[in-house]
Amino acid sequence: LSENDNENKVCLVFESMPVDVLKTFAEDFAAVKNASHIAGSLPELQRISCNLISGGVGPAMIIETQNRTDAEKVAYASMKKDSP
């Protein structure tokens, strides 16, 4: 999802995974995303959101990305160019 410049959304259903494990993952992801010392090193995280849905077929997570801004596109292209 993060490789694409455009917004995107996907639903992942985890039929045999306990809800509390997924809840912990979603909370930890949010904590990492909101940690100022990490956000500066991983700005790409600001485009991604992760939400838990625990009703229905089975526990599921909605992963969404926002459109990459022009500045983010330039930074991402530079990062890809400098990576092995």
C-alpha positions in Angstrom: 0.0 0.0 0.0 2.7 2.5 0.9 4.5 1.9 -2.5 1.6 3.6 -4.3 1.2 7.4 -4.4 -2.6 7.3 -4.3 -4.9 6.7 -1.4 -5.9 3.1 -0.9 -7.8 0.9 1.5 -7.7 -2.8 2.3 -9.6 -5.0 4.7 -7.7 -8.0 6.2 -9.8 -10.6 8.0 -8.1 -12.7 10.7 -10.5 -15.5 11.4 -8.3 -17.4 13.9 -6.4 -14.6 15.5 -7.6 -13.4 18.9 -9.1 -9.9 18.9 -6.9 -8.8 21.8 -3.8 -9.5 19.8 -5.1 -7.4 16.9 -6.1 -4.6 19.3 -2.6 -4.6 20.8 -1.1 -4.3 17.3 -3.4 -1.4 16.4 -2.6 0.4 19.6 1.1 -0.2 19.2 1.0 1.0 15.6 -0.8 4.2 16.7 1.8 4.7 19.5 4.7 4.4 17.0 3.0 6.7 14.5 2.5 9.3 17.2 6.0 9.1 18.7 7.7 12.3 17.7 11.2 10.8 17.7 10.1 8.1 15.3 7.8 10.3 13.1 10.8 12.4 12.0 12.7 9.2 10.8 9.6 7.5 9.3 7.4 10.3 7.8 5.7 7.6 5.6 3.9 6.4 8.7 1.7 9.6 8.7 0.0 8.4 5.4 -1.0 5.1 7.0 -3.9 4.3 9.4 -4.8 1.0 10.9 -8.3 0.4 12.5 -9.6 -2.7 14.2 -13.1 -4.1 13.4 -14.2 -6.8 15.8 -17.8 -7.5 14.8 -19.1 -9.6 11.9 -17.2 -12.4 10.1 -14.1 -12.3 12.3 -11.8 -9.7 13.6 -10.5 -7.6 10.8 -8.2 -4.6 10.2 -8.8 -1.8 7.8 -5.5 -0.4 6.5 -5.7 2.9 4.7 -3.2 5.2 3.0 -3.7 8.8 2.1 -2.5 10.4 -1.2 1.2 11.2 -1.2 1.8 15.0 -1.4 4.1 16.4 -4.0 6.8 17.0 -1.4 6.4 13.4 -0.2 6.7 12.1 -3.8 10.0 14.0 -4.2 11.3 12.6 -0.8 10.2 9.1 -1.6 11.8 9.1 -5.1 15.1 10.3 -3.5 14.9 7.6 -0.8 14.3 4.9 -3.4 17.2 6.2 -5.5 19.6 6.1 -2.5 18.5 2.6 -1.4 20.4 -0.5 -2.7 
